């Protein structure tokens, strides 16, 4: 039984979950933010060009500037389409995007005054993004590229010229315009860094939290696999002595039968039956260890699925006072009848019946995305400190149990994206709240 539980919950779902997290979630979100930052930058540059030409009377080469910005927008569109195809090499791809931003901004600055342009220090933005998201090697390479770009713009550029004279904008009476432009650049860069770079840092923090949760799940699965390995080893070690006991008991039964001691013969028959039962249990563990496939689930209505679980559970709990209540309204959604989920629910019902044989209540509800199930008993309840550890450690949830069933139940429910919580009732007993995602 332990091994079957372990194999049911230790499926490739963890691998698919980690692949989803690392290849799509964080990387795609960062690239989306970078593309949105680029679109906003292009819009700002277009606005700055129009203001410079038609308000400040500055002569600018409009054709090459518009060609550069148009090429940048086309590259952004290509990147967006490429993103939908799940680009895998996230580090190299992201660095390439930043290089394109540096190149385009350097080209625009070349035609608009070079280092004398008050917005020239916007070259720091790609470096700030790289410092937040990429490894140290990429960061130093980006620092070198941006430094070289800015240094070249100090010596090689087309000066900003007013239409009324041929002096550069940074000289004479137009220095005030230069200072105002630097102020606007500083404020804009501050806002952009606060919004976009802080958002990317938030993505990093979320990814670290997911990593931590993944490590905890992997550690838990390792413990479960260890339990399954222990069960297999126990089955192998106990097989020989049980076989010997079966043979000896059979021979003793024959001798007692010949002697005419009917009472002793009946007792030996009972012992033989129990030995055969133990051998059957060990055989089932061995078969589970070598089986390649298990039952595949079917899509059924949530109320039908719970009825089937209760019917399977009632076979060994006929005397329990069970009450069922369906609270959901509207069309009944469907759920995948997972074998591990069924075993988890049966185990939770077993614990409730053991604590309160006279009363167990099941409340079924649902939302658009989840099945909600409550199992309530009227037992003595549990200590709050023990409730906090329930399902996370192999503790004694009952007087005689080791808490392994509860531990495996929680792992099975969380494996399919569900949640389970244990809380003391308002007056007595324990209330188990289970949320399981529905079939989409």
ROZA-663770 format. One record per residue (C-alpha): residue number from 1; residue in one letter; x, y, z. Coordinates in steps of 0.2 Angstrom, whole numbers. Example, Ala and Ser with C-alpha at 12.3 -4.5 7.8 and 13.67 -1.06 7.14 Angstrom:
// residues 2
r pos->1 | code->a | X->62 | Y->-22 | Z->39
r pos->2 | code->s | X->68 | Y->-5 | Z->36
***
This chain:
// residues 440
r pos->1 | code->x | X->0 | Y->0 | Z->0
r pos->2 | code->x | X->14 | Y->12 | Z->4
r pos->3 | code->x | X->23 | Y->9 | Z->-12
r pos->4 | code->x | X->7 | Y->11 | Z->-22
r pos->5 | code->x | X->4 | Y->28 | Z->-14
r pos->6 | code->x | X->22 | Y->33 | Z->-17
r pos->7 | code->x | X->22 | Y->29 | Z->-35
r pos->8 | code->x | X->5 | Y->37 | Z->-38
r pos->9 | code->x | X->11 | Y->54 | Z->-31
r pos->10 | code->x | X->29 | Y->53 | Z->-38
r pos->11 | code->x | X->24 | Y->55 | Z->-56
r pos->12 | code->x | X->31 | Y->66 | Z->-70
r pos->13 | code->x | X->20 | Y->80 | Z->-65
r pos->14 | code->x | X->34 | Y->88 | Z->-54
r pos->15 | code->x | X->45 | Y->88 | Z->-69
r pos->16 | code->x | X->32 | Y->96 | Z->-80
r pos->17 | code->x | X->28 | Y->109 | Z->-67
r pos->18 | code->x | X->46 | Y->114 | Z->-65
r pos->19 | code->x | X->48 | Y->115 | Z->-84
r pos->20 | code->x | X->33 | Y->127 | Z->-85
r pos->21 | code->x | X->40 | Y->138 | Z->-71
r pos->22 | code->x | X->58 | Y->139 | Z->-78
r pos->23 | code->x | X->55 | Y->140 | Z->-97
r pos->24 | code->x | X->39 | Y->151 | Z->-98
r pos->25 | code->x | X->33 | Y->160 | Z->-83
r pos->26 | code->x | X->47 | Y->171 | Z->-77
r pos->27 | code->x | X->57 | Y->172 | Z->-94
r pos->28 | code->x | X->41 | Y->177 | Z->-104
r pos->29 | code->x | X->36 | Y->189 | Z->-91
r pos->30 | code->x | X->53 | Y->198 | Z->-91
r pos->31 | code->x | X->53 | Y->199 | Z->-110
r pos->32 | code->x | X->36 | Y->206 | Z->-111
r pos->33 | code->x | X->41 | Y->220 | Z->-99
r pos->34 | code->x | X->56 | Y->223 | Z->-110
r pos->35 | code->x | X->46 | Y->224 | Z->-125
r pos->36 | code->x | X->33 | Y->236 | Z->-117
r pos->37 | code->x | X->48 | Y->247 | Z->-111
r pos->38 | code->x | X->54 | Y->247 | Z->-129
r pos->39 | code->x | X->38 | Y->253 | Z->-136
r pos->40 | code->x | X->36 | Y->266 | Z->-123
r pos->41 | code->x | X->54 | Y->272 | Z->-127
r pos->42 | code->x | X->50 | Y->273 | Z->-146
r pos->43 | code->x | X->35 | Y->283 | Z->-142
r pos->44 | code->x | X->45 | Y->295 | Z->-131
r pos->45 | code->x | X->58 | Y->297 | Z->-144
r pos->46 | code->x | X->45 | Y->301 | Z->-157
r pos->47 | code->x | X->38 | Y->314 | Z->-146
r pos->48 | code->x | X->55 | Y->321 | Z->-142
r pos->49 | code->x | X->59 | Y->323 | Z->-160
r pos->50 | code->x | X->42 | Y->332 | Z->-164
r pos->51 | code->x | X->45 | Y->344 | Z->-149
r pos->52 | code->x | X->63 | Y->347 | Z->-154
r pos->53 | code->x | X->58 | Y->351 | Z->-173
r pos->54 | code->x | X->42 | Y->360 | Z->-171
r pos->55 | code->x | X->44 | Y->369 | Z->-154
r pos->56 | code->x | X->62 | Y->371 | Z->-151
r pos->57 | code->x | X->67 | Y->374 | Z->-169
r pos->58 | code->x | X->81 | Y->362 | Z->-169
r pos->59 | code->x | X->87 | Y->355 | Z->-185
r pos->60 | code->x | X->86 | Y->335 | Z->-185
r pos->61 | code->x | X->89 | Y->322 | Z->-199
r pos->62 | code->x | X->71 | Y->315 | Z->-198
r pos->63 | code->x | X->73 | Y->302 | Z->-212
r pos->64 | code->x | X->87 | Y->291 | Z->-203
r pos->65 | code->x | X->79 | Y->294 | Z->-186
r pos->66 | code->x | X->62 | Y->287 | Z->-192
r pos->67 | code->x | X->71 | Y->272 | Z->-201
r pos->68 | code->x | X->80 | Y->268 | Z->-185
r pos->69 | code->x | X->64 | Y->268 | Z->-175
r pos->70 | code->x | X->54 | Y->259 | Z->-188
r pos->71 | code->x | X->67 | Y->245 | Z->-188
r pos->72 | code->x | X->66 | Y->244 | Z->-169
r pos->73 | code->x | X->47 | Y->242 | Z->-170
r pos->74 | code->x | X->48 | Y->228 | Z->-183
r pos->75 | code->x | X->61 | Y->219 | Z->-172
r pos->76 | code->x | X->50 | Y->221 | Z->-157
r pos->77 | code->x | X->35 | Y->213 | Z->-167
r pos->78 | code->x | X->47 | Y->199 | Z->-173
r pos->79 | code->x | X->52 | Y->196 | Z->-155
r pos->80 | code->x | X->34 | Y->196 | Z->-149
r pos->81 | code->x | X->29 | Y->183 | Z->-162
r pos->82 | code->x | X->45 | Y->173 | Z->-157
r pos->83 | code->x | X->40 | Y->174 | Z->-139
r pos->84 | code->x | X->24 | Y->165 | Z->-143
r pos->85 | code->x | X->34 | Y->150 | Z->-150
r pos->86 | code->x | X->42 | Y->148 | Z->-133
r pos->87 | code->x | X->60 | Y->154 | Z->-136
r pos->88 | code->x | X->71 | Y->142 | Z->-125
r pos->89 | code->x | X->88 | Y->151 | Z->-124
r pos->90 | code->x | X->82 | Y->164 | Z->-112
r pos->91 | code->x | X->98 | Y->171 | Z->-106
r pos->92 | code->x | X->106 | Y->174 | Z->-124
r pos->93 | code->x | X->90 | Y->179 | Z->-131
r pos->94 | code->x | X->87 | Y->192 | Z->-118
r pos->95 | code->x | X->105 | Y->199 | Z->-119
r pos->96 | code->x | X->102 | Y->200 | Z->-138
r pos->97 | code->x | X->86 | Y->211 | Z->-135
r pos->98 | code->x | X->96 | Y->223 | Z->-124
r pos->99 | code->x | X->110 | Y->224 | Z->-137
r pos->100 | code->x | X->97 | Y->229 | Z->-150
r pos->101 | code->x | X->91 | Y->243 | Z->-138
r pos->102 | code->x | X->109 | Y->249 | Z->-135
r pos->103 | code->x | X->112 | Y->249 | Z->-154
r pos->104 | code->x | X->96 | Y->259 | Z->-158
r pos->105 | code->x | X->98 | Y->271 | Z->-144
r pos->106 | code->x | X->116 | Y->274 | Z->-149
r pos->107 | code->x | X->111 | Y->277 | Z->-167
r pos->108 | code->x | X->98 | Y->289 | Z->-162
r pos->109 | code->x | X->110 | Y->299 | Z->-151
r pos->110 | code->x | X->123 | Y->300 | Z->-165
r pos->111 | code->x | X->110 | Y->310 | Z->-175
r pos->112 | code->x | X->104 | Y->320 | Z->-161
r pos->113 | code->x | X->120 | Y->328 | Z->-153
r pos->114 | code->x | X->129 | Y->312 | Z->-146
r pos->115 | code->x | X->134 | Y->315 | Z->-128
r pos->116 | code->x | X->128 | Y->333 | Z->-128
r pos->117 | code->x | X->110 | Y->326 | Z->-129
r pos->118 | code->x | X->102 | Y->328 | Z->-112
r pos->119 | code->x | X->95 | Y->310 | Z->-114
r pos->120 | code->x | X->112 | Y->302 | Z->-118
r pos->121 | code->x | X->113 | Y->294 | Z->-101
r pos->122 | code->x | X->97 | Y->283 | Z->-106
r pos->123 | code->x | X->111 | Y->271 | Z->-111
r pos->124 | code->x | X->111 | Y->266 | Z->-93
r pos->125 | code->x | X->94 | Y->258 | Z->-94
r pos->126 | code->x | X->99 | Y->242 | Z->-103
r pos->127 | code->x | X->114 | Y->240 | Z->-91
r pos->128 | code->x | X->102 | Y->242 | Z->-76
r pos->129 | code->x | X->90 | Y->229 | Z->-84
r pos->130 | code->x | X->105 | Y->217 | Z->-87
r pos->131 | code->x | X->112 | Y->220 | Z->-69
r pos->132 | code->x | X->95 | Y->215 | Z->-62
r pos->133 | code->x | X->91 | Y->199 | Z->-72
r pos->134 | code->x | X->107 | Y->192 | Z->-80
r pos->135 | code->x | X->122 | Y->183 | Z->-74
r pos->136 | code->x | X->138 | Y->192 | Z->-70
r pos->137 | code->x | X->147 | Y->189 | Z->-86
r pos->138 | code->x | X->132 | Y->197 | Z->-96
r pos->139 | code->x | X->132 | Y->212 | Z->-84
r pos->140 | code->x | X->151 | Y->215 | Z->-87
r pos->141 | code->x | X->149 | Y->213 | Z->-106
r pos->142 | code->x | X->134 | Y->225 | Z->-106
r pos->143 | code->x | X->144 | Y->238 | Z->-95
r pos->144 | code->x | X->159 | Y->237 | Z->-108
r pos->145 | code->x | X->147 | Y->239 | Z->-123
r pos->146 | code->x | X->137 | Y->254 | Z->-116
r pos->147 | code->x | X->153 | Y->262 | Z->-110
r pos->148 | code->x | X->161 | Y->261 | Z->-127
r pos->149 | code->x | X->145 | Y->267 | Z->-135
r pos->150 | code->x | X->144 | Y->282 | Z->-124
r pos->151 | code->x | X->163 | Y->286 | Z->-126
r pos->152 | code->x | X->161 | Y->285 | Z->-145
r pos->153 | code->x | X->146 | Y->297 | Z->-144
r pos->154 | code->x | X->158 | Y->310 | Z->-135
r pos->155 | code->x | X->169 | Y->312 | Z->-151
r pos->156 | code->x | X->158 | Y->306 | Z->-165
r pos->157 | code->x | X->140 | Y->314 | Z->-167
r pos->158 | code->x | X->130 | Y->326 | Z->-177
r pos->159 | code->x | X->128 | Y->342 | Z->-167
r pos->160 | code->x | X->111 | Y->349 | Z->-162
r pos->161 | code->x | X->108 | Y->365 | Z->-172
r pos->162 | code->x | X->95 | Y->378 | Z->-170
r pos->163 | code->x | X->88 | Y->385 | Z->-186
r pos->164 | code->x | X->92 | Y->403 | Z->-182
r pos->165 | code->x | X->111 | Y->400 | Z->-180
r pos->166 | code->x | X->124 | Y->387 | Z->-182
r pos->167 | code->x | X->130 | Y->385 | Z->-164
r pos->168 | code->x | X->127 | Y->369 | Z->-154
r pos->169 | code->x | X->113 | Y->369 | Z->-143
r pos->170 | code->x | X->124 | Y->366 | Z->-127
r pos->171 | code->x | X->132 | Y->384 | Z->-129
r pos->172 | code->x | X->126 | Y->402 | Z->-126
r pos->173 | code->x | X->108 | Y->406 | Z->-122
r pos->174 | code->x | X->102 | Y->388 | Z->-127
r pos->175 | code->x | X->111 | Y->380 | Z->-112
r pos->176 | code->x | X->95 | Y->382 | Z->-103
r pos->177 | code->x | X->86 | Y->370 | Z->-115
r pos->178 | code->x | X->100 | Y->358 | Z->-112
r pos->179 | code->x | X->97 | Y->359 | Z->-93
r pos->180 | code->x | X->79 | Y->357 | Z->-94
r pos->181 | code->x | X->81 | Y->342 | Z->-106
r pos->182 | code->x | X->93 | Y->334 | Z->-93
r pos->183 | code->x | X->80 | Y->336 | Z->-79
r pos->184 | code->x | X->66 | Y->328 | Z->-90
r pos->185 | code->x | X->78 | Y->314 | Z->-94
r pos->186 | code->x | X->82 | Y->311 | Z->-76
r pos->187 | code->x | X->64 | Y->311 | Z->-70
r pos->188 | code->x | X->59 | Y->299 | Z->-85
r pos->189 | code->x | X->73 | Y->287 | Z->-81
r pos->190 | code->x | X->68 | Y->287 | Z->-63
r pos->191 | code->x | X->50 | Y->283 | Z->-67
r pos->192 | code->x | X->55 | Y->269 | Z->-79
r pos->193 | code->x | X->68 | Y->261 | Z->-68
r pos->194 | code->x | X->55 | Y->261 | Z->-53
r pos->195 | code->x | X->41 | Y->253 | Z->-64
r pos->196 | code->x | X->50 | Y->241 | Z->-76
r pos->197 | code->x | X->66 | Y->236 | Z->-67
r pos->198 | code->x | X->57 | Y->235 | Z->-50
r pos->199 | code->x | X->44 | Y->224 | Z->-59
r pos->200 | code->x | X->57 | Y->212 | Z->-66
r pos->201 | code->x | X->65 | Y->211 | Z->-48
r pos->202 | code->x | X->48 | Y->206 | Z->-42
r pos->203 | code->x | X->48 | Y->192 | Z->-55
r pos->204 | code->x | X->64 | Y->186 | Z->-48
r pos->205 | code->x | X->58 | Y->186 | Z->-31
r pos->206 | code->x | X->42 | Y->176 | Z->-36
r pos->207 | code->x | X->53 | Y->164 | Z->-45
r pos->208 | code->x | X->64 | Y->161 | Z->-30
r pos->209 | code->x | X->48 | Y->158 | Z->-20
r pos->210 | code->x | X->43 | Y->145 | Z->-33
r pos->211 | code->x | X->61 | Y->137 | Z->-32
r pos->212 | code->x | X->59 | Y->136 | Z->-13
r pos->213 | code->x | X->43 | Y->127 | Z->-14
r pos->214 | code->x | X->49 | Y->116 | Z->-28
r pos->215 | code->x | X->64 | Y->111 | Z->-16
r pos->216 | code->x | X->52 | Y->107 | Z->-2
r pos->217 | code->x | X->41 | Y->96 | Z->-14
r pos->218 | code->x | X->56 | Y->87 | Z->-20
r pos->219 | code->x | X->62 | Y->84 | Z->-3
r pos->220 | code->x | X->45 | Y->77 | Z->2
r pos->221 | code->x | X->44 | Y->66 | Z->-13
r pos->222 | code->x | X->61 | Y->59 | Z->-9
r pos->223 | code->x | X->54 | Y->54 | Z->8
r pos->224 | code->x | X->39 | Y->46 | Z->0
r pos->225 | code->x | X->50 | Y->36 | Z->-12
r pos->226 | code->x | X->60 | Y->31 | Z->3
r pos->227 | code->x | X->44 | Y->24 | Z->11
r pos->228 | code->x | X->40 | Y->15 | Z->-5
r pos->229 | code->x | X->58 | Y->7 | Z->-5
r pos->230 | code->x | X->56 | Y->2 | Z->13
r pos->231 | code->x | X->39 | Y->-6 | Z->9
r pos->232 | code->x | X->47 | Y->-16 | Z->-5
r pos->233 | code->x | X->62 | Y->-21 | Z->6
r pos->234 | code->x | X->50 | Y->-27 | Z->20
r pos->235 | code->x | X->40 | Y->-37 | Z->7
r pos->236 | code->x | X->55 | Y->-45 | Z->1
r pos->237 | code->x | X->62 | Y->-49 | Z->18
r pos->238 | code->x | X->46 | Y->-55 | Z->26
r pos->239 | code->x | X->42 | Y->-67 | Z->11
r pos->240 | code->x | X->53 | Y->-81 | Z->16
r pos->241 | code->x | X->49 | Y->-82 | Z->35
r pos->242 | code->x | X->30 | Y->-81 | Z->31
r pos->243 | code->x | X->32 | Y->-95 | Z->18
r pos->244 | code->x | X->41 | Y->-106 | Z->31
r pos->245 | code->x | X->27 | Y->-102 | Z->44
r pos->246 | code->x | X->14 | Y->-107 | Z->31
r pos->247 | code->x | X->22 | Y->-124 | Z->28
r pos->248 | code->x | X->24 | Y->-127 | Z->46
r pos->249 | code->x | X->6 | Y->-122 | Z->51
r pos->250 | code->x | X->0 | Y->-133 | Z->37
r pos->251 | code->x | X->9 | Y->-148 | Z->43
r pos->252 | code->x | X->4 | Y->-145 | Z->61
r pos->253 | code->x | X->-14 | Y->-144 | Z->56
r pos->254 | code->x | X->-13 | Y->-160 | Z->47
r pos->255 | code->x | X->-5 | Y->-168 | Z->63
r pos->256 | code->x | X->-18 | Y->-161 | Z->74
r pos->257 | code->x | X->-32 | Y->-166 | Z->62
r pos->258 | code->x | X->-26 | Y->-184 | Z->63
r pos->259 | code->x | X->-26 | Y->-184 | Z->82
r pos->260 | code->x | X->-44 | Y->-178 | Z->82
r pos->261 | code->x | X->-41 | Y->-162 | Z->92
r pos->262 | code->x | X->-55 | Y->-152 | Z->83
r pos->263 | code->x | X->-52 | Y->-136 | Z->93
r pos->264 | code->x | X->-34 | Y->-135 | Z->90
r pos->265 | code->x | X->-36 | Y->-138 | Z->72
r pos->266 | code->x | X->-48 | Y->-124 | Z->70
r pos->267 | code->x | X->-36 | Y->-112 | Z->78
r pos->268 | code->x | X->-22 | Y->-118 | Z->67
r pos->269 | code->x | X->-33 | Y->-115 | Z->52
r pos->270 | code->x | X->-36 | Y->-97 | Z->57
r pos->271 | code->x | X->-17 | Y->-95 | Z->59
r pos->272 | code->x | X->-15 | Y->-102 | Z->42
r pos->273 | code->x | X->-28 | Y->-90 | Z->35
r pos->274 | code->x | X->-20 | Y->-75 | Z->43
r pos->275 | code->x | X->-3 | Y->-80 | Z->36
r pos->276 | code->x | X->-10 | Y->-82 | Z->18
r pos->277 | code->x | X->-18 | Y->-64 | Z->20
r pos->278 | code->x | X->-1 | Y->-57 | Z->25
r pos->279 | code->x | X->7 | Y->-66 | Z->10
r pos->280 | code->x | X->-6 | Y->-58 | Z->-1
r pos->281 | code->x | X->-3 | Y->-41 | Z->5
r pos->282 | code->x | X->16 | Y->-43 | Z->2
r pos->283 | code->x | X->12 | Y->-50 | Z->-15
r pos->284 | code->x | X->2 | Y->-34 | Z->-19
r pos->285 | code->x | X->16 | Y->-23 | Z->-14
r pos->286 | code->x | X->28 | Y->-33 | Z->-25
r pos->287 | code->x | X->16 | Y->-32 | Z->-40
r pos->288 | code->x | X->14 | Y->-13 | Z->-37
r pos->289 | code->x | X->33 | Y->-11 | Z->-37
r pos->290 | code->x | X->35 | Y->-19 | Z->-54
r pos->291 | code->x | X->19 | Y->-12 | Z->-62
r pos->292 | code->x | X->21 | Y->0 | Z->-76
r pos->293 | code->x | X->4 | Y->7 | Z->-77
r pos->294 | code->x | X->-10 | Y->11 | Z->-66
r pos->295 | code->x | X->-29 | Y->15 | Z->-68
r pos->296 | code->x | X->-32 | Y->29 | Z->-79
r pos->297 | code->x | X->-44 | Y->42 | Z->-73
r pos->298 | code->x | X->-61 | Y->47 | Z->-81
r pos->299 | code->x | X->-69 | Y->63 | Z->-83
r pos->300 | code->x | X->-85 | Y->63 | Z->-72
r pos->301 | code->x | X->-97 | Y->75 | Z->-63
r pos->302 | code->x | X->-91 | Y->80 | Z->-46
r pos->303 | code->x | X->-106 | Y->73 | Z->-37
r pos->304 | code->x | X->-105 | Y->57 | Z->-46
r pos->305 | code->x | X->-86 | Y->56 | Z->-42
r pos->306 | code->x | X->-89 | Y->59 | Z->-23
r pos->307 | code->x | X->-103 | Y->46 | Z->-23
r pos->308 | code->x | X->-91 | Y->33 | Z->-30
r pos->309 | code->x | X->-78 | Y->38 | Z->-17
r pos->310 | code->x | X->-90 | Y->36 | Z->-3
r pos->311 | code->x | X->-97 | Y->20 | Z->-9
r pos->312 | code->x | X->-80 | Y->13 | Z->-10
r pos->313 | code->x | X->-76 | Y->19 | Z->8
r pos->314 | code->x | X->-93 | Y->12 | Z->15
r pos->315 | code->x | X->-88 | Y->-6 | Z->11
r pos->316 | code->x | X->-77 | Y->-6 | Z->27
r pos->317 | code->x | X->-87 | Y->7 | Z->37
r pos->318 | code->x | X->-105 | Y->2 | Z->36
r pos->319 | code->x | X->-108 | Y->7 | Z->54
r pos->320 | code->x | X->-102 | Y->25 | Z->53
r pos->321 | code->x | X->-115 | Y->38 | Z->54
r pos->322 | code->x | X->-111 | Y->47 | Z->37
r pos->323 | code->x | X->-121 | Y->62 | Z->31
r pos->324 | code->x | X->-119 | Y->70 | Z->14
r pos->325 | code->x | X->-124 | Y->87 | Z->8
r pos->326 | code->x | X->-122 | Y->95 | Z->-9
r pos->327 | code->x | X->-121 | Y->114 | Z->-8
r pos->328 | code->x | X->-116 | Y->118 | Z->-26
r pos->329 | code->x | X->-128 | Y->127 | Z->-37
r pos->330 | code->x | X->-130 | Y->127 | Z->-56
r pos->331 | code->x | X->-122 | Y->115 | Z->-69
r pos->332 | code->x | X->-112 | Y->102 | Z->-61
r pos->333 | code->x | X->-94 | Y->103 | Z->-67
r pos->334 | code->x | X->-83 | Y->88 | Z->-71
r pos->335 | code->x | X->-67 | Y->82 | Z->-63
r pos->336 | code->x | X->-53 | Y->69 | Z->-67
r pos->337 | code->x | X->-56 | Y->54 | Z->-56
r pos->338 | code->x | X->-38 | Y->52 | Z->-51
r pos->339 | code->x | X->-33 | Y->36 | Z->-42
r pos->340 | code->x | X->-21 | Y->44 | Z->-30
r pos->341 | code->x | X->-35 | Y->58 | Z->-26
r pos->342 | code->x | X->-47 | Y->44 | Z->-22
r pos->343 | code->x | X->-36 | Y->36 | Z->-10
r pos->344 | code->x | X->-32 | Y->52 | Z->-2
r pos->345 | code->x | X->-50 | Y->56 | Z->1
r pos->346 | code->x | X->-54 | Y->38 | Z->8
r pos->347 | code->x | X->-39 | Y->40 | Z->20
r pos->348 | code->x | X->-46 | Y->57 | Z->26
r pos->349 | code->x | X->-63 | Y->49 | Z->29
r pos->350 | code->x | X->-55 | Y->35 | Z->38
r pos->351 | code->x | X->-47 | Y->47 | Z->50
r pos->352 | code->x | X->-64 | Y->56 | Z->53
r pos->353 | code->x | X->-73 | Y->39 | Z->56
r pos->354 | code->x | X->-60 | Y->34 | Z->68
r pos->355 | code->x | X->-62 | Y->50 | Z->78
r pos->356 | code->x | X->-81 | Y->51 | Z->77
r pos->357 | code->x | X->-89 | Y->35 | Z->72
r pos->358 | code->x | X->-107 | Y->41 | Z->76
r pos->359 | code->x | X->-105 | Y->57 | Z->65
r pos->360 | code->x | X->-96 | Y->62 | Z->49
r pos->361 | code->x | X->-102 | Y->75 | Z->38
r pos->362 | code->x | X->-97 | Y->78 | Z->20
r pos->363 | code->x | X->-101 | Y->95 | Z->11
r pos->364 | code->x | X->-98 | Y->96 | Z->-7
r pos->365 | code->x | X->-97 | Y->113 | Z->-16
r pos->366 | code->x | X->-89 | Y->120 | Z->-32
r pos->367 | code->x | X->-84 | Y->136 | Z->-41
r pos->368 | code->x | X->-79 | Y->139 | Z->-59
r pos->369 | code->x | X->-62 | Y->132 | Z->-57
r pos->370 | code->x | X->-62 | Y->121 | Z->-41
r pos->371 | code->x | X->-71 | Y->107 | Z->-32
r pos->372 | code->x | X->-73 | Y->112 | Z->-13
r pos->373 | code->x | X->-75 | Y->98 | Z->-1
r pos->374 | code->x | X->-77 | Y->98 | Z->18
r pos->375 | code->x | X->-75 | Y->83 | Z->30
r pos->376 | code->x | X->-81 | Y->87 | Z->47
r pos->377 | code->x | X->-82 | Y->75 | Z->63
r pos->378 | code->x | X->-87 | Y->77 | Z->81
r pos->379 | code->x | X->-71 | Y->70 | Z->89
r pos->380 | code->x | X->-60 | Y->77 | Z->103
r pos->381 | code->x | X->-51 | Y->88 | Z->90
r pos->382 | code->x | X->-32 | Y->91 | Z->90
r pos->383 | code->x | X->-19 | Y->102 | Z->98
r pos->384 | code->x | X->-16 | Y->117 | Z->87
r pos->385 | code->x | X->3 | Y->114 | Z->87
r pos->386 | code->x | X->0 | Y->97 | Z->80
r pos->387 | code->x | X->-13 | Y->103 | Z->67
r pos->388 | code->x | X->0 | Y->115 | Z->61
r pos->389 | code->x | X->12 | Y->100 | Z->57
r pos->390 | code->x | X->-1 | Y->89 | Z->51
r pos->391 | code->x | X->3 | Y->83 | Z->33
r pos->392 | code->x | X->20 | Y->90 | Z->33
r pos->393 | code->x | X->29 | Y->79 | Z->45
r pos->394 | code->x | X->27 | Y->60 | Z->49
r pos->395 | code->x | X->19 | Y->64 | Z->66
r pos->396 | code->x | X->6 | Y->54 | Z->76
r pos->397 | code->x | X->-11 | Y->60 | Z->70
r pos->398 | code->x | X->-20 | Y->46 | Z->80
r pos->399 | code->x | X->-15 | Y->37 | Z->96
r pos->400 | code->x | X->-9 | Y->22 | Z->86
r pos->401 | code->x | X->-5 | Y->29 | Z->69
r pos->402 | code->x | X->11 | Y->37 | Z->63
r pos->403 | code->x | X->3 | Y->50 | Z->52
r pos->404 | code->x | X->9 | Y->42 | Z->36
r pos->405 | code->x | X->-8 | Y->41 | Z->28
r pos->406 | code->x | X->-11 | Y->60 | Z->31
r pos->407 | code->x | X->6 | Y->64 | Z->25
r pos->408 | code->x | X->3 | Y->54 | Z->8
r pos->409 | code->x | X->-15 | Y->61 | Z->7
r pos->410 | code->x | X->-8 | Y->79 | Z->7
r pos->411 | code->x | X->5 | Y->75 | Z->-5
r pos->412 | code->x | X->-7 | Y->67 | Z->-17
r pos->413 | code->x | X->-19 | Y->82 | Z->-17
r pos->414 | code->x | X->-5 | Y->95 | Z->-19
r pos->415 | code->x | X->2 | Y->85 | Z->-33
r pos->416 | code->x | X->-13 | Y->89 | Z->-44
r pos->417 | code->x | X->-13 | Y->107 | Z->-39
r pos->418 | code->x | X->-25 | Y->106 | Z->-25
r pos->419 | code->x | X->-25 | Y->111 | Z->-6
r pos->420 | code->x | X->-30 | Y->103 | Z->10
r pos->421 | code->x | X->-31 | Y->111 | Z->27
r pos->422 | code->x | X->-35 | Y->104 | Z->44
r pos->423 | code->x | X->-43 | Y->115 | Z->57
r pos->424 | code->x | X->-52 | Y->112 | Z->74
r pos->425 | code->x | X->-71 | Y->114 | Z->73
r pos->426 | code->x | X->-80 | Y->128 | Z->82
r pos->427 | code->x | X->-86 | Y->117 | Z->96
r pos->428 | code->x | X->-77 | Y->100 | Z->94
r pos->429 | code->x | X->-70 | Y->89 | Z->81
r pos->430 | code->x | X->-59 | Y->92 | Z->66
r pos->431 | code->x | X->-64 | Y->101 | Z->49
r pos->432 | code->x | X->-54 | Y->96 | Z->34
r pos->433 | code->x | X->-55 | Y->108 | Z->19
r pos->434 | code->x | X->-50 | Y->101 | Z->2
r pos->435 | code->x | X->-49 | Y->111 | Z->-14
r pos->436 | code->x | X->-46 | Y->102 | Z->-30
r pos->437 | code->x | X->-44 | Y->110 | Z->-48
r pos->438 | code->x | X->-58 | Y->104 | Z->-60
r pos->439 | code->x | X->-56 | Y->98 | Z->-77
r pos->440 | code->x | X->-54 | Y->111 | Z->-90
***
